[in-house]
Amino acid sequence: MKDIVEVLRDEGITVDDIVATALELYVPHPGVETREKADAVFRRELKIALSDPNLALLIYAGILLEERGRMKMLPNLRGEDYERDLTYLIADEVLGMSIAKYIGGYKGTFEYVRYDKAKPGILARLGPFMDDVIGGLIGGVSSNMYTRAGFS
């Protein structure tokens, strides 16, 4: 059995990439007053989130969609439309929002939107599905970081 962290690494996405991207939009908050505290708490929350098999499967779905898109094999979507990440294509956004909400509830969804609009770090170089998948992951985890930081 391969862990989702290994699968992401095979796709060129490391935990360090995810953390660095999350911290680009970091805002000091009680419990995460410094970047160092935020880094530690985010990593803890990320580890918890990535241990969930349901989340791992949602992330994996994004990876498979990305692979099929690069191969121009997505049903009902022309290859050039995948490459342009057209605004009418919302399945990627739905996947990202679902991941964020699954991890962090409505707060996670709002965090996802912040990251999706700004596209910091690794999000700027990922494909149409994976930028939203990783953005949703970061949104949900950072939401939990801010919410639970004072309780650890």
Secondary structure, DSSP 8 states (H G I E B T S, - for coil): ---HHHHHHHTT--HHHHHHHHHHT---BTTB-SHHHHHHHHHHHHHHHHT-HHHHHHHHHHHHHHHHHHTT--TT--HHHHHHT-TT--HHHHHHHHHHHHHHHHHHHHHHHHHHHH--GGGGTS-TTHHHHHHHHHHHHHHHHHHHGGG-
